[in-house]
Amino acid sequence: MLIGTVFCVAAVLVVAGLASMGRISGHPRSRAGGDAARGYHLPDPAEGDRIAASLLGGAPTAPSGTPVPTITSEAVEPLPVSEPLRAGVIAPTPAIGALLHVDDGAEPQHFCTATVVHSPNRNLVITAAHCVYGEAFASDVAFAPGYSDGLMPYGVWVPSRIDVDPRWVSDRDPAYDVAFLQVRRPGTDDRIEEVTGAEQVSFDSPFDRAARLIGYPDGQEQPIGCQNTTTALSDTQVRFDCADFPDGTSGGPMLTDIDPANGRGTVIGVIGGYQEGGDDLTSYSSRFGPDIATLYNRAGTADATSTPTT
């Protein structure tokens, strides 16, 4: 039985204020108010439609039928260590994308990375908690899976519910720098997992795993990736040594067991945790233990419109 207290933050198109540290960039508008113990609601879903329309206006989707490149089998099997140990540009994949925000009259900007993960409700995205919950809630944020060169080939998806752990909310405990977002595509009943596919997610994974780390850097329009073996920084922190993961890559997935047929794998971490992501040489993730598993189970089965409970 999974243990641990879970805190759920529900929001309709609302995400958390960004921290001043960590690999994030951009500053979505903060919204005052909301009760951290009971969740925060923006009751008018039309706000989500407006934000999605604004983002699409600034960065149109790819033409109908345009294929999105995928990682080739040669690039992912058997996950050899990158030489040199520096992140390099890779092809985008459907289930991994950019978190974006748009200010009135401004071009959309991406500030963090997120990933579609398999769940019973088929609408779940994972990222770092510091990307979506800071000292205040914020608005004007959306997810663009498969983002590449300003194109959003799988549309714009907006959060309808956000789940984070109370220990992140109370004191930014780096052991809980993980968030799950339920998302929707305005004007449709689509489930994101049925549109993009999904990565699996694993808990209590051994520390020493061959993995690929992926993120969307600030100021670049393609994802970057690097391969190495994860190690333990501590009981609650996974370490991944590879240079050149800059601002914007926070929330990016650590993928293992990548299928050579489609490039999909299993998420065992997201860039965050210690130092809210790391430095120029090393990236970190909160370890996915029982409490993160409880968080996932709550987020992956909940009704996005229900009020979360502690």
Backbone bond lengths (Angstrom), bond angles and torsions (degrees), N, CA, C in turn:
res aa  C-N    CA-C-N  psi(-1)  N-CA   C-N-CA  omega(-1)  CA-C   N-CA-C  phi
1 M - - - 1.456 - - 1.513 109.14 -
2 L 1.312 117.15 133.15 1.460 120.62 -179.66 1.506 109.83 -73.85
3 I 1.325 115.87 142.61 1.449 120.18 -179.39 1.504 109.11 -121.35
4 G 1.336 116.57 170.28 1.457 120.95 177.51 1.501 110.56 114.82
5 T 1.295 114.78 143.75 1.454 120.41 178.89 1.503 109.38 -83.71
6 V 1.285 117.77 135.67 1.450 122.41 -178.39 1.506 109.43 -115.85
7 F 1.300 115.39 136.50 1.447 121.02 175.04 1.505 108.98 -113.41
8 C 1.304 117.53 131.38 1.456 121.81 -177.89 1.500 109.11 -114.30
9 V 1.299 116.89 129.40 1.443 122.22 172.91 1.505 107.44 -109.44
10 A 1.321 117.38 117.84 1.460 119.74 178.94 1.498 108.54 -100.65
11 A 1.318 115.47 139.02 1.444 119.57 176.82 1.503 108.24 -150.02
12 V 1.302 116.40 144.68 1.450 120.89 170.61 1.510 105.44 -103.60
13 L 1.331 113.11 104.50 1.452 120.43 -178.99 1.506 113.34 65.89
14 V 1.327 117.69 26.50 1.446 120.11 -177.59 1.506 108.39 -124.20
15 V 1.308 116.78 133.12 1.447 119.99 174.56 1.505 108.95 -130.80
16 A 1.341 114.01 170.60 1.427 119.20 -169.79 1.509 113.59 -76.14
17 G 1.338 115.59 155.89 1.444 121.26 174.39 1.506 110.13 -63.99
18 L 1.310 117.06 148.48 1.453 120.97 -174.03 1.514 111.08 -87.54
19 A 1.312 115.71 148.02 1.452 121.56 178.81 1.514 110.58 -77.60
20 S 1.324 114.42 161.97 1.462 118.76 179.02 1.521 111.22 -84.12
21 M 1.346 117.53 -10.38 1.455 121.57 178.85 1.514 109.04 -117.48
22 G 1.325 115.77 173.48 1.449 119.97 176.65 1.509 111.74 92.50
23 R 1.316 115.15 173.76 1.462 120.54 -175.23 1.516 111.42 -88.28
24 I 1.300 116.40 59.10 1.449 121.14 175.45 1.513 108.34 -121.30
25 S 1.304 115.83 158.03 1.456 120.94 177.91 1.510 108.31 -146.38
26 G 1.317 116.79 160.64 1.451 119.68 -176.57 1.514 110.24 81.15
27 H 1.299 116.53 161.06 1.455 120.83 -175.33 1.516 110.86 -143.23
28 P 1.347 117.79 87.80 1.455 119.64 175.21 1.522 110.75 -57.73
29 R 1.324 116.65 151.24 1.452 120.50 -176.85 1.514 111.01 -64.47
30 S 1.342 115.99 133.95 1.453 121.15 177.38 1.516 110.25 -78.82
31 R 1.315 114.56 149.67 1.454 121.33 173.56 1.509 107.77 -120.90
32 A 1.319 116.97 125.30 1.455 120.44 176.96 1.519 108.83 -72.21
33 G 1.332 114.93 161.83 1.454 119.25 175.16 1.499 112.59 91.38
34 G 1.325 115.37 -176.90 1.456 121.14 -175.59 1.510 110.22 94.55
35 D 1.306 115.70 145.72 1.446 122.75 -179.98 1.517 108.13 -109.40
36 A 1.329 117.14 112.44 1.460 120.67 -175.30 1.517 112.05 -61.38
37 A 1.340 118.24 -23.03 1.454 120.62 -179.60 1.523 112.37 -85.63
38 R 1.334 117.57 -16.83 1.457 119.87 -174.44 1.524 113.00 -125.61
39 G 1.325 117.32 -5.39 1.453 119.93 179.26 1.518 111.73 99.04
40 Y 1.292 114.89 169.06 1.452 121.59 -178.76 1.516 108.45 -130.16
41 H 1.313 117.00 134.60 1.450 121.20 -176.73 1.526 110.88 -124.46
42 L 1.302 116.07 133.73 1.450 121.99 167.87 1.524 105.42 -106.20
43 P 1.334 118.55 102.52 1.461 119.96 -163.38 1.513 116.26 -70.15
44 D 1.316 118.85 -16.51 1.459 119.85 -173.66 1.524 110.53 -98.23
45 P 1.344 119.01 104.98 1.465 120.19 -179.82 1.519 113.41 -65.20
46 A 1.348 117.21 -15.07 1.460 119.28 177.72 1.519 111.31 -62.15
47 E 1.339 116.81 -24.08 1.459 120.10 176.65 1.527 110.26 -62.29
48 G 1.327 115.61 -39.40 1.463 119.26 177.16 1.507 112.27 -63.82
49 D 1.325 116.21 -40.68 1.461 119.87 178.47 1.524 110.52 -62.90
50 R 1.326 116.28 -39.73 1.464 120.39 -179.86 1.524 110.73 -63.90
51 I 1.321 117.30 -44.60 1.455 120.78 -178.60 1.524 110.93 -65.62
52 A 1.331 116.19 -42.93 1.461 119.47 178.52 1.524 110.93 -61.44
53 A 1.336 116.31 -42.03 1.460 119.62 179.26 1.522 110.72 -64.51
54 S 1.328 116.80 -37.93 1.465 120.10 178.98 1.516 111.07 -64.60
55 L 1.321 116.13 -42.74 1.454 119.68 179.80 1.517 111.65 -65.95
56 L 1.315 116.32 -43.24 1.455 119.26 179.72 1.516 111.63 -66.17
57 G 1.317 115.94 -32.54 1.457 118.95 177.36 1.511 112.19 -66.36
58 G 1.342 116.21 -32.12 1.457 119.43 -179.78 1.507 113.31 -86.61
59 A 1.333 116.88 -22.58 1.464 120.51 -177.46 1.521 108.30 -146.08
60 P 1.319 117.79 90.99 1.462 120.63 -173.28 1.524 112.85 -65.19
61 T 1.326 114.73 156.88 1.452 119.31 175.74 1.520 110.16 -71.28
62 A 1.308 115.31 161.95 1.456 119.43 176.69 1.524 109.71 -67.81
63 P 1.321 117.62 154.14 1.464 119.49 176.97 1.520 111.47 -56.49
64 S 1.314 116.37 150.72 1.455 121.83 -178.97 1.529 110.39 -54.91
65 G 1.329 114.96 132.10 1.457 119.91 177.88 1.514 114.54 85.18
66 T 1.340 118.01 -1.85 1.462 119.69 179.20 1.520 110.06 -68.57
67 P 1.325 119.38 122.07 1.468 120.10 -179.77 1.519 110.94 -74.49
68 V 1.316 116.18 144.84 1.460 121.55 174.51 1.522 107.89 -97.88
69 P 1.335 118.86 128.43 1.463 119.92 -178.79 1.524 111.73 -59.52
70 T 1.301 117.23 147.69 1.458 122.08 175.16 1.517 108.79 -122.73
71 I 1.327 115.30 159.12 1.452 120.04 177.74 1.528 108.94 -66.83
72 T 1.298 117.03 133.60 1.463 120.02 -178.97 1.523 110.09 -77.22
73 S 1.324 115.19 160.34 1.465 119.30 -179.32 1.528 111.18 -62.00
74 E 1.343 117.07 -32.14 1.455 119.63 179.81 1.526 111.14 -63.98
75 A 1.363 116.12 -27.68 1.462 119.41 -176.44 1.517 112.39 -83.52
76 V 1.340 118.32 -19.20 1.456 119.00 -172.76 1.523 113.92 -117.80
77 E 1.282 119.64 -5.79 1.453 120.50 -178.68 1.521 110.09 -129.46
78 P 1.326 117.76 123.57 1.468 128.54 8.35 1.527 113.13 -101.64
79 L 1.307 119.42 43.96 1.461 125.01 -178.70 1.529 112.30 55.26
80 P 1.309 117.60 59.33 1.462 119.10 176.14 1.521 110.24 -68.25
81 V 1.323 115.77 154.56 1.460 120.63 177.33 1.524 109.12 -64.66
82 S 1.323 116.75 134.34 1.460 121.38 180.00 1.523 110.47 -64.40
83 E 1.317 115.94 138.91 1.461 122.38 175.68 1.514 108.96 -129.67
84 P 1.324 117.88 115.78 1.471 127.22 -1.86 1.526 111.01 -74.67
85 L 1.321 116.35 172.53 1.471 120.73 179.76 1.529 109.68 -80.65
86 R 1.325 114.17 70.86 1.464 121.84 176.79 1.516 109.02 -138.58
87 A 1.311 116.10 141.50 1.455 120.15 179.02 1.519 110.07 -67.58
88 G 1.322 116.18 142.03 1.452 122.09 177.56 1.514 110.86 -134.29
89 V 1.319 116.74 162.32 1.464 121.94 -178.64 1.521 109.80 -64.84
90 I 1.331 116.07 135.67 1.462 122.24 176.00 1.531 108.30 -128.01
91 A 1.326 115.97 166.71 1.464 120.47 176.59 1.525 109.89 -72.47
92 P 1.328 117.76 145.28 1.466 120.10 176.90 1.517 111.19 -69.13
93 T 1.328 115.66 154.18 1.457 122.21 174.20 1.518 109.01 -124.38
94 P 1.329 118.53 151.34 1.465 120.88 -170.64 1.515 115.66 -59.57
95 A 1.345 118.98 -37.93 1.459 120.68 -172.10 1.521 114.07 -84.86
96 I 1.331 118.18 -7.64 1.465 122.12 -179.66 1.517 108.32 -113.55
97 G 1.323 116.60 135.74 1.457 118.52 -177.01 1.511 112.96 -156.63
98 A 1.310 114.57 -167.82 1.455 122.31 -175.02 1.519 110.91 -107.59
99 L 1.336 115.60 141.66 1.459 121.23 166.12 1.520 107.23 -87.19
100 L 1.327 116.43 129.19 1.457 121.62 -176.03 1.516 110.90 -123.79
101 H 1.321 115.01 158.70 1.463 120.34 169.56 1.514 108.27 -138.90
102 V 1.312 115.40 159.41 1.455 120.71 179.98 1.515 108.97 -138.04
103 D 1.333 115.95 128.85 1.456 121.81 170.68 1.519 108.14 -91.46
104 D 1.319 116.27 154.73 1.461 119.91 -179.91 1.525 110.45 -55.12
105 G 1.335 115.63 123.74 1.453 120.77 176.70 1.510 115.03 79.59
106 A 1.340 117.72 2.68 1.460 120.38 -177.62 1.522 110.58 -109.63
107 E 1.322 115.96 159.47 1.448 120.63 174.97 1.532 109.35 -70.89
108 P 1.326 117.67 144.31 1.465 118.98 176.97 1.520 110.95 -63.81
109 Q 1.324 115.95 145.21 1.458 122.01 179.61 1.518 109.06 -129.50
110 H 1.339 116.18 142.38 1.455 118.01 174.45 1.516 109.34 -96.83
111 F 1.333 114.90 143.28 1.457 119.61 -172.88 1.529 113.17 -129.98
112 C 1.322 118.75 -15.26 1.458 123.25 178.37 1.524 108.78 -151.90
113 T 1.319 116.24 177.36 1.464 123.09 -178.23 1.524 108.58 -121.87
114 A 1.334 116.64 147.66 1.466 121.06 179.03 1.525 109.77 -146.12
115 T 1.336 115.89 165.05 1.461 121.72 -172.46 1.515 110.65 -141.09
116 V 1.325 116.77 135.69 1.462 121.55 172.70 1.520 108.39 -74.25
117 V 1.341 117.17 127.47 1.465 121.45 177.06 1.524 109.49 -120.94
118 H 1.322 114.83 147.68 1.462 119.81 -179.08 1.523 110.74 -63.25
119 S 1.339 116.27 137.92 1.463 121.81 178.34 1.518 108.91 -156.70
120 P 1.339 117.86 161.42 1.461 120.17 177.79 1.525 113.92 -58.40
121 N 1.354 117.34 -35.68 1.471 118.41 -179.50 1.522 113.32 -85.52
122 R 1.333 117.58 -5.95 1.474 124.52 172.72 1.535 113.24 59.16
123 N 1.331 116.67 23.62 1.461 121.49 -178.49 1.524 112.18 -132.18
124 L 1.322 118.37 28.57 1.458 120.77 -167.88 1.528 112.55 -107.84
125 V 1.332 114.77 137.91 1.462 123.69 178.71 1.523 107.94 -127.75
126 I 1.331 116.93 140.70 1.456 121.61 178.28 1.516 110.47 -112.95
127 T 1.328 116.21 143.82 1.462 122.61 175.12 1.524 107.47 -154.79
128 A 1.328 117.50 -173.39 1.463 121.24 175.77 1.520 109.91 -82.94
129 A 1.336 116.38 144.46 1.458 120.03 178.16 1.524 111.31 -61.58
130 H 1.348 117.31 -34.86 1.464 117.79 -177.70 1.525 112.44 -70.01
131 C 1.340 117.09 -12.20 1.463 119.88 173.54 1.524 111.65 -78.13
132 V 1.319 117.89 -26.99 1.456 120.23 -170.73 1.520 115.56 -126.60
133 Y 1.316 117.64 0.25 1.461 119.37 173.92 1.511 109.55 -149.15
134 G 1.340 115.58 112.68 1.443 121.87 176.76 1.512 109.18 -116.80
135 E 1.326 117.58 -128.06 1.446 121.01 179.00 1.523 112.19 -89.14
136 A 1.298 117.83 -11.18 1.463 122.15 179.30 1.517 108.83 -152.86
137 F 1.317 115.12 157.51 1.459 119.28 174.74 1.523 110.20 -73.91
138 A 1.315 115.34 157.34 1.461 120.34 179.39 1.517 109.52 -137.86
139 S 1.311 116.27 166.90 1.464 120.53 -177.74 1.524 109.91 -128.99
140 D 1.335 114.47 -175.57 1.462 121.60 177.28 1.524 112.71 64.42
141 V 1.328 115.37 48.42 1.455 121.06 -179.32 1.521 109.42 -128.73
142 A 1.328 116.46 143.69 1.462 121.56 178.19 1.520 109.09 -150.41
143 F 1.334 115.17 166.50 1.469 122.42 -179.25 1.518 109.08 -115.03
144 A 1.337 115.74 131.50 1.468 122.21 178.78 1.523 109.07 -119.54
145 P 1.340 118.79 92.08 1.465 120.39 178.51 1.520 111.36 -66.05
146 G 1.339 115.79 143.30 1.457 120.58 179.44 1.515 114.01 69.19
147 Y 1.317 117.79 18.57 1.469 122.19 -177.63 1.527 111.02 -55.04
148 S 1.347 115.75 135.25 1.465 119.97 -178.83 1.524 110.05 -161.19
149 D 1.311 116.63 124.87 1.466 122.33 175.81 1.529 112.20 51.07
150 G 1.322 116.30 40.55 1.456 120.92 178.45 1.515 114.67 81.58
151 L 1.333 118.17 -6.10 1.459 121.14 179.07 1.524 110.81 -89.63
152 M 1.333 115.04 147.12 1.460 122.06 177.53 1.531 107.90 -123.13
153 P 1.319 117.63 77.22 1.466 121.06 -168.95 1.520 114.60 -66.86
154 Y 1.324 117.66 -20.42 1.468 120.49 179.09 1.522 111.85 -110.35
155 G 1.317 116.74 19.25 1.449 121.24 175.33 1.516 113.86 83.04
156 V 1.319 114.33 -174.85 1.462 123.35 -178.96 1.524 108.29 -112.88
157 W 1.314 116.14 130.38 1.459 122.90 -177.76 1.525 108.85 -120.96
158 V 1.315 116.33 135.37 1.461 120.57 -176.28 1.530 110.04 -115.04
159 P 1.334 117.73 146.66 1.467 120.04 -179.20 1.527 112.14 -68.23
160 S 1.326 116.15 139.26 1.452 121.40 171.22 1.526 111.43 -114.21
161 R 1.317 116.50 -14.02 1.469 121.55 178.21 1.521 107.83 -160.19
162 I 1.336 116.21 143.03 1.463 121.71 178.51 1.522 108.71 -130.98
163 D 1.333 116.61 132.73 1.460 121.14 179.00 1.527 110.00 -120.04
164 V 1.330 115.65 124.84 1.461 122.33 174.64 1.525 108.01 -135.05
165 D 1.321 116.57 166.95 1.457 122.05 -178.41 1.529 110.55 -87.08
166 P 1.328 119.14 145.50 1.470 120.95 -178.24 1.513 113.31 -63.30
167 R 1.334 117.51 -25.72 1.458 119.23 -179.50 1.517 111.75 -74.30
168 W 1.325 117.30 -21.51 1.455 119.15 169.79 1.520 109.95 -74.18
169 V 1.313 117.28 -43.08 1.456 121.92 -179.17 1.529 111.09 -62.86
170 S 1.335 116.79 -42.64 1.457 120.00 -172.89 1.520 113.77 -75.52
171 D 1.343 117.45 -40.21 1.472 117.56 -175.84 1.527 113.61 -147.86
172 R 1.343 117.23 19.52 1.460 121.72 178.35 1.530 111.35 53.92
173 D 1.325 115.74 45.55 1.453 121.30 179.06 1.526 109.11 -63.08
174 P 1.343 118.56 119.02 1.472 120.52 -175.50 1.522 113.83 -65.11
175 A 1.326 118.19 -12.13 1.465 120.01 176.60 1.523 112.10 -72.57
176 Y 1.348 117.50 -11.49 1.468 121.17 -173.78 1.526 111.92 -128.57
177 D 1.329 116.30 34.09 1.466 120.52 -178.17 1.531 110.09 -85.33
178 V 1.327 115.58 61.21 1.466 123.44 -178.10 1.520 108.10 -139.56
179 A 1.331 117.08 140.04 1.464 121.44 177.18 1.519 109.71 -138.39
180 F 1.323 115.78 146.56 1.462 122.64 174.29 1.520 108.72 -117.54
181 L 1.332 115.45 132.51 1.468 122.16 179.99 1.518 109.57 -117.31
182 Q 1.326 116.82 127.51 1.451 119.77 163.94 1.524 107.19 -84.23
183 V 1.328 116.38 138.12 1.456 120.12 -174.61 1.528 110.55 -129.48
184 R 1.319 114.86 160.51 1.465 121.31 175.76 1.522 108.90 -139.85
185 R 1.334 116.86 154.49 1.458 121.56 174.27 1.525 106.91 -104.84
186 P 1.350 117.14 111.41 1.464 120.54 -175.08 1.520 112.64 -51.66
187 G 1.337 114.34 136.71 1.456 120.48 177.42 1.505 114.94 85.99
188 T 1.345 117.36 1.56 1.465 120.99 -179.25 1.519 109.94 -136.47
189 D 1.327 115.51 167.29 1.460 122.38 170.93 1.519 110.88 -105.63
190 D 1.331 117.03 18.17 1.459 121.73 -175.94 1.522 111.43 -62.50
191 R 1.312 115.45 145.08 1.457 122.86 169.43 1.522 107.01 -101.78
192 I 1.308 116.78 127.56 1.462 119.77 -171.01 1.530 111.83 -60.12
193 E 1.311 117.47 -35.14 1.460 120.01 -179.15 1.521 111.88 -63.43
194 E 1.324 116.85 -29.18 1.457 120.70 179.55 1.526 112.08 -80.09
195 V 1.323 116.31 -15.29 1.467 121.39 179.83 1.527 111.23 -94.67
196 T 1.329 116.70 -43.63 1.465 121.33 -173.46 1.519 114.13 -106.60
197 G 1.336 117.42 -12.45 1.445 118.89 -164.62 1.520 109.08 76.31
198 A 1.324 116.97 -179.45 1.469 119.87 -176.55 1.514 110.80 -150.41
199 E 1.326 114.97 151.03 1.449 120.97 169.15 1.538 107.93 -82.14
200 Q 1.308 116.71 153.32 1.455 120.65 170.34 1.532 108.58 -78.76
201 V 1.319 116.86 168.99 1.460 120.63 175.56 1.525 107.78 -135.92
202 S 1.342 116.59 139.09 1.459 121.48 -175.02 1.520 109.96 -127.58
203 F 1.330 115.63 147.32 1.459 122.19 -179.18 1.530 110.03 -121.58
204 D 1.336 115.56 152.87 1.466 122.00 -178.78 1.517 111.93 57.45
205 S 1.329 116.02 34.65 1.457 120.72 177.62 1.525 109.96 -71.25
206 P 1.337 119.14 145.60 1.474 120.32 174.46 1.519 110.75 -57.69
207 F 1.318 115.93 152.43 1.459 119.95 -178.67 1.527 112.46 -69.02
208 D 1.311 117.24 -36.79 1.469 119.78 -173.33 1.521 110.36 -91.01
209 R 1.331 116.12 82.51 1.456 121.96 -179.91 1.530 109.89 -121.96
210 A 1.341 116.36 138.02 1.460 120.37 170.78 1.523 107.61 -69.46
211 A 1.315 116.52 125.61 1.471 119.56 -172.04 1.519 111.05 -143.60
212 R 1.314 114.76 158.24 1.460 122.09 172.31 1.529 107.50 -114.45
213 L 1.328 116.22 129.58 1.460 122.71 177.98 1.522 108.43 -103.31
214 I 1.347 116.76 134.33 1.466 122.12 -174.93 1.522 109.59 -132.63
215 G 1.324 116.95 142.37 1.459 120.92 175.70 1.518 111.69 -162.12
216 Y 1.330 115.24 163.83 1.464 122.60 177.66 1.526 108.96 -107.28
217 P 1.338 118.23 104.48 1.467 120.16 -178.65 1.525 112.24 -67.73
218 D 1.310 115.46 147.83 1.452 121.02 171.55 1.527 109.23 -60.14
219 G 1.329 116.30 131.75 1.456 120.24 176.97 1.509 114.55 85.21
220 Q 1.335 119.01 -1.18 1.458 122.30 175.56 1.527 109.15 -118.22
221 E 1.316 115.99 149.21 1.459 120.65 -174.41 1.522 113.34 -107.82
222 Q 1.331 116.42 11.58 1.451 122.62 175.79 1.528 108.64 -131.36
223 P 1.334 118.16 150.56 1.461 119.23 175.38 1.517 111.31 -72.69
224 I 1.326 115.71 159.62 1.455 122.05 174.30 1.525 108.19 -120.08
225 G 1.333 116.29 157.51 1.453 120.77 179.94 1.507 111.94 -147.65
226 C 1.322 115.45 161.62 1.462 122.20 177.65 1.520 107.66 -157.01
227 Q 1.337 116.67 150.46 1.456 121.58 -178.36 1.521 110.62 -122.28
228 N 1.336 114.90 135.49 1.458 121.36 178.28 1.533 107.60 -164.36
229 T 1.313 116.33 178.04 1.458 121.17 175.99 1.520 109.32 -97.38
230 T 1.323 116.73 128.75 1.455 120.47 178.90 1.527 110.09 -71.06
231 T 1.329 115.70 152.84 1.461 122.17 176.00 1.519 108.64 -134.89
232 A 1.327 116.85 176.02 1.459 122.04 179.92 1.521 110.59 -98.33
233 L 1.328 116.36 125.39 1.462 120.41 167.14 1.521 109.42 -83.90
234 S 1.333 115.69 -39.10 1.463 122.72 178.21 1.524 107.31 -159.09
235 D 1.312 116.59 -175.69 1.466 119.83 179.40 1.521 112.29 -63.52
236 T 1.325 117.17 -23.17 1.470 120.21 -175.83 1.512 113.84 -114.24
237 Q 1.351 118.13 2.87 1.464 121.06 -174.46 1.520 111.90 -130.20
238 V 1.337 115.67 128.35 1.462 122.56 174.87 1.525 108.85 -96.22
239 R 1.326 116.44 137.27 1.460 122.33 -178.17 1.522 110.36 -112.02
240 F 1.340 115.42 140.24 1.471 121.21 178.15 1.523 106.97 -137.30
241 D 1.325 115.87 111.50 1.460 120.93 -178.30 1.520 110.51 -89.10
242 C 1.312 116.34 115.00 1.462 124.04 173.25 1.515 107.10 -170.88
243 A 1.305 117.08 134.77 1.459 121.35 -174.78 1.527 111.92 -81.84
244 D 1.323 114.10 160.98 1.468 123.68 166.92 1.526 114.47 74.75
245 F 1.323 117.01 39.94 1.461 121.24 165.74 1.529 106.92 -103.57
246 P 1.337 117.92 98.85 1.454 121.85 -171.51 1.533 112.55 -92.87
247 D 1.345 115.62 -167.24 1.459 121.77 174.97 1.529 110.13 -52.84
248 G 1.325 115.74 142.46 1.453 121.04 179.16 1.516 113.31 101.94
249 T 1.342 116.47 -20.41 1.461 119.25 -177.56 1.521 112.59 -87.18
250 S 1.328 118.03 -7.55 1.463 120.07 177.00 1.519 110.76 -51.93
251 G 1.321 116.23 139.60 1.454 121.32 -179.04 1.511 113.78 87.43
252 G 1.348 117.84 -9.16 1.455 121.12 -179.47 1.520 111.61 -66.14
253 P 1.334 117.91 146.92 1.459 120.85 -172.54 1.521 114.55 -83.37
254 M 1.351 115.00 148.17 1.461 123.44 162.85 1.519 106.03 -95.61
255 L 1.333 116.89 114.54 1.466 121.94 -175.17 1.521 111.36 -108.51
256 T 1.325 116.29 134.41 1.459 122.24 172.95 1.529 109.07 -122.53
257 D 1.317 116.23 172.91 1.472 122.33 174.61 1.525 111.95 50.28
258 I 1.312 116.30 49.12 1.459 120.87 -176.40 1.523 110.43 -75.00
259 D 1.325 115.31 130.43 1.456 122.39 -179.37 1.527 109.04 -78.10
260 P 1.332 118.68 120.15 1.463 119.79 -179.06 1.521 113.35 -65.10
261 A 1.327 117.83 -18.43 1.460 119.89 -177.98 1.523 112.52 -76.69
262 N 1.336 117.46 -31.28 1.466 118.87 -175.65 1.523 114.46 -136.30
263 G 1.325 118.41 -1.27 1.450 120.91 178.34 1.515 115.22 78.54
264 R 1.323 118.30 2.22 1.461 120.58 179.77 1.516 110.80 -84.94
265 G 1.328 115.14 152.58 1.455 119.83 -178.92 1.510 111.77 -145.59
266 T 1.326 115.25 -153.58 1.460 122.94 -177.89 1.515 109.13 -123.52
267 V 1.316 116.96 127.57 1.459 122.48 -179.85 1.523 109.17 -81.83
268 I 1.342 116.69 123.47 1.463 121.41 176.43 1.531 111.26 -116.25
269 G 1.322 116.85 1.11 1.460 120.89 178.58 1.510 110.22 -176.27
270 V 1.339 115.58 166.05 1.467 121.92 172.48 1.519 108.33 -135.75
271 I 1.310 117.24 146.63 1.464 121.09 -176.68 1.524 109.44 -59.74
272 G 1.323 115.18 117.39 1.464 122.01 -177.35 1.509 108.40 167.68
273 G 1.334 116.40 -148.75 1.459 119.60 178.53 1.514 112.32 73.00
274 Y 1.339 116.77 -128.31 1.459 121.72 -177.95 1.518 110.59 -55.86
275 Q 1.328 116.62 131.25 1.465 123.21 -177.52 1.529 111.74 57.55
276 E 1.330 116.69 18.43 1.464 122.50 -177.54 1.527 111.64 52.03
277 G 1.335 115.32 39.37 1.457 119.57 173.37 1.502 114.92 134.12
278 G 1.336 118.62 -29.52 1.454 120.13 178.48 1.510 113.66 114.12
279 D 1.331 115.46 -157.85 1.458 121.35 -178.63 1.523 109.04 -126.00
280 D 1.317 117.62 -163.40 1.457 121.02 -173.99 1.524 113.17 -69.96
281 L 1.331 117.39 -17.60 1.459 120.67 -176.18 1.525 113.17 -106.28
282 T 1.330 118.00 -25.77 1.454 121.75 -171.40 1.519 110.90 -138.44
283 S 1.329 115.84 139.75 1.460 122.07 174.56 1.523 109.56 -114.20
284 Y 1.337 115.58 155.05 1.454 120.90 -179.28 1.521 110.14 -131.78
285 S 1.330 114.52 164.31 1.460 122.17 172.80 1.517 109.07 -145.73
286 S 1.326 116.71 145.88 1.456 119.95 166.23 1.526 108.02 -60.85
287 R 1.317 117.23 136.79 1.474 119.33 177.94 1.518 109.56 -71.68
288 F 1.329 115.79 136.49 1.456 121.25 179.74 1.532 109.12 -81.42
289 G 1.330 116.20 88.46 1.446 121.91 178.27 1.524 111.99 -102.39
290 P 1.332 118.10 -160.85 1.467 121.46 -175.87 1.528 114.20 -59.13
291 D 1.333 117.83 -37.92 1.466 119.15 -178.53 1.522 111.94 -68.29
292 I 1.331 116.95 -38.82 1.470 119.86 177.16 1.529 109.50 -68.36
293 A 1.336 116.99 -35.38 1.460 120.23 176.31 1.526 111.11 -63.26
294 T 1.328 116.95 -40.47 1.461 120.86 176.98 1.519 110.54 -62.99
295 L 1.323 115.61 -41.30 1.467 120.64 177.95 1.526 110.69 -60.62
296 Y 1.328 115.56 -45.48 1.464 120.76 178.36 1.532 111.01 -61.20
297 N 1.321 117.45 -45.75 1.465 120.73 -178.81 1.524 111.13 -61.93
298 R 1.309 116.70 -39.62 1.462 120.10 177.99 1.526 110.81 -65.81
299 A 1.315 116.29 -47.98 1.466 120.24 -176.82 1.518 112.16 -68.99
300 G 1.324 116.47 -35.58 1.456 120.27 -173.52 1.504 115.47 -79.89
301 T 1.343 117.05 -10.41 1.460 120.62 179.99 1.516 113.00 -118.16
302 A 1.332 117.44 -10.57 1.456 120.78 -174.22 1.520 112.06 -74.79
303 D 1.312 115.33 154.41 1.462 122.39 169.94 1.516 106.96 -77.29
304 A 1.320 116.81 125.65 1.466 120.62 -176.14 1.518 112.09 -61.59
305 T 1.324 118.73 -23.36 1.460 120.84 -177.46 1.513 112.89 -91.98
306 S 1.350 117.55 -5.33 1.456 119.94 -177.60 1.524 111.18 -80.96
307 T 1.308 115.67 151.98 1.450 120.71 176.68 1.528 108.72 -77.43
308 P 1.347 118.23 125.54 1.452 119.61 -178.04 1.516 111.78 -68.21
309 T 1.320 116.38 154.55 1.452 122.27 176.67 1.502 108.42 -122.34
310 T 1.313 116.56 154.65 1.452 120.54 179.36 1.524 110.21 -92.06
